[in-house]
């Protein structure tokens, strides 16, 4: 869910870039000199269609709480295709036109969405093909000049370069949640080892302490399954330690819901578990 929230924030910024593309096309391109002829121009029809799409996405990101992967792929595909087509259809002999800025933004946007690398390459190809094919359809000439080839290649590489930047190792003060968790765990285990206590329950308390430090909270618990179907809940609250032996639960109880999870997971305040005080 946190990743989907991050995509939502990202999509809000990309919506701003979409409006900048529209501004570049309509204002800088001076396509509105004669409003009576606006719908007679195929390019302006494309821009108007993209404006409607941008308005719908803007409303969606304003009211949604998350932005799942399918929506991210949809907007990335539309952004890439629309930017490439509008750039290729722009009147003139060169791709160096106001719409090129939108194509650059769309290309970078594909990369920072952090799709799998193969899909990022596919979007790069989509951008290049859209620019090349649209220019040929609109002018019946192949854009084979050295300048046009350089522009197409550079824009097509932008998604890959932006994706590579997201794979770079963390530097400086950038947050590293896993590193913080492991560091907290090492400190907790070191404290236990220095005290000469290696019993299982002390290890559990150490893990709970590491989780508390990781989440920057004063209380944390670690639930351990028992062979009889029940569980033991090891809780740390500041300097306090407590263990609760829980009987085999039913599916309607909180414990039953937690024990139904078959993989490691950290719960926080935003998780709606239907219980008070967790």
Long-range contacts (C-beta under 8 A, 24 or more apart in sequence): 1-66, 1-270, 4-66, 4-67, 4-68, 4-69, 5-65, 5-66, 5-67, 7-66, 7-67, 7-68, 7-69, 7-71, 7-72, 7-113, 8-61, 8-64, 8-65, 8-66, 8-67, 10-67, 10-112, 10-113, 11-57, 11-61, 11-67, 11-71, 11-72, 11-75, 12-61, 12-62, 14-75, 14-79, 14-105, 14-109, 15-54, 15-57, 15-58, 15-61, 17-102, 17-105, 17-106, 17-109, 18-50, 18-54, 18-57, 18-58, 18-79, 18-102, 19-54, 19-58, 20-101, 20-102, 20-105, 21-50, 21-83, 21-86, 21-99, 21-101, 21-102, 21-105, 21-106, 22-47, 22-50, 22-51, 22-54, 24-98, 24-99, 24-101, 24-102, 25-86, 25-98, 25-99, 25-102, 28-98, 29-90, 29-97, 29-98, 29-99, 42-89, 43-86, 43-89, 43-90, 43-91, 46-82, 46-85, 46-86, 46-89, 47-86, 50-82, 50-86, 53-78, 53-82, 72-113, 72-115, 73-115, 73-119, 76-109, 76-110, 76-113, 76-115, 76-123, 77-123, 77-126, 79-106, 79-109, 79-110, 80-106, 80-107, 80-110, 80-123, 80-126, 80-127, 80-130, 81-126, 81-130, 82-106, 83-107, 83-127, 83-130, 84-126, 84-127, 84-128, 84-129, 84-130, 84-131, 84-134, 85-130, 85-131, 85-134, 87-131, 87-134, 88-130, 88-131, 88-132, 88-133, 88-134, 88-135, 88-137, 88-138, 88-143, 89-134, 89-135, 89-138, 94-145, 94-147, 94-148, 94-151, 95-131, 95-135, 95-143, 95-147, 95-148, 95-151, 95-152, 96-147, 96-151, 100-151, 100-155, 103-127, 103-131, 103-155, 104-155, 104-158, 107-155, 107-156, 107-158, 107-159, 107-162, 108-158, 108-159, 108-162, 109-162, 110-159, 110-162, 110-163, 111-158, 111-159, 111-160, 111-161, 111-162, 111-163, 111-164, 111-165, 111-166, 112-162, 112-163, 112-165, 112-166, 114-163, 114-166, 115-163, 117-160, 117-163, 120-159, 120-160, 120-163, 121-159, 121-160, 123-159, 124-156, 124-157, 124-158, 124-159, 124-160, 125-156, 127-155, 127-156, 127-159, 128-152, 128-153, 128-155, 128-156, 131-155, 177-214, 180-213, 180-214, 181-210, 181-211, 181-214, 184-209, 184-210, 184-211, 184-213, 184-214, 185-210, 187-213, 188-213, 201-234, 201-243, 204-232, 204-234, 205-234, 205-236, 205-241, 208-234, 208-235, 208-236, 209-236, 211-266, 212-236, 214-266, 215-266, 215-268, 223-255, 223-258, 223-259, 225-259, 231-255, 231-258, 231-259, 254-278
